[in-house]
Amino acid sequence: MTIEIRLGDVVRLRKPHPCGGYNWDVVRLGADIGLQCNTCGRRVLLTRREFAKRIKTFVRRGDPASGAAPQTPVFVPPTS
């Protein structure tokens, strides 16, 4: 099962961070998911598999366009 993750998502994980916070901001997408604790600001990287196991729910969804692949530029040949 794949989860659609976007930059700017706020997620709630199953277990609290040692600081007591449950909510995390998604700050990086790639092979690993970068998360930042909303309570203390600590940043961690989780593999997508580990992220899928630990996530409980989405608190807030980010902008759909921010998680999309960048648009490739269109080549326009110069006119003479």
N, C-alpha and C positions, 0 to 999 in steps of 0.2 A: 504494500500500500504506500503510495507516495502522497506526501502532504505538500500543498501549495504554500510556499513560504515567500513572504515579501519583505523588502527592507522597510523598516519602520513598524513592523508588527510588534505588538506587546503580547507576550505569551506568559502563561502561568505554568510552572513546572510542578511535578508531583511532590517533590520534597523541597523544603525551604533551604535557602542558602544559609551558611552559618551566621550571617548578620541578621537573619530573621525574615528576609524578603522572599516573596514567591514570584514576583513579576519581573520579567526580563525584556529588554528591547533587542530586536534583531538588528545588528549593525553590519553584518558581513554575510554574503552568500557566495557559495562556491562548493568545493568538495567538503569543506567544513562550514558549519554555521557559527557565526560570531554572535555572542550574546553579551549584553551589559546589564548588570543588576541595577534595578531602579532605586534600591535602597542605599547601597554603598558605592556603586559605580564600578565594581570589579568586572573585568572582562574575561570571558572564557571562550574557548573553541570546543565545539562538539561535532563529532561526525554526524552525518545525516541520519544514520541508523540509531546512534545514541540519542539524538534529538527526538526522533520519532518515538523512542521508548519513554523518554522523560516528560514529554509535553502532556499537559492535562487539557488545556483549552486556550483559545485565543481571547485575550481581553479586548484588544483593539486591532483592527486590520490596517496595514499600511496602504500606500498608494499603489494600485495595480501596475501602473506604468514604471514605477521605480524598480521592480523586480524583473522586468522584462529585459530581454537581450537588446543591446544597443542596435540601432538601425544602421545598416551598411550604407555608405554614401553611394549615390548613383553617379556613374561616370558620364559626363556630357562632353563630347568631343568639341574642341574649339572650332568656331566658324571662321572662314577666311574673309 
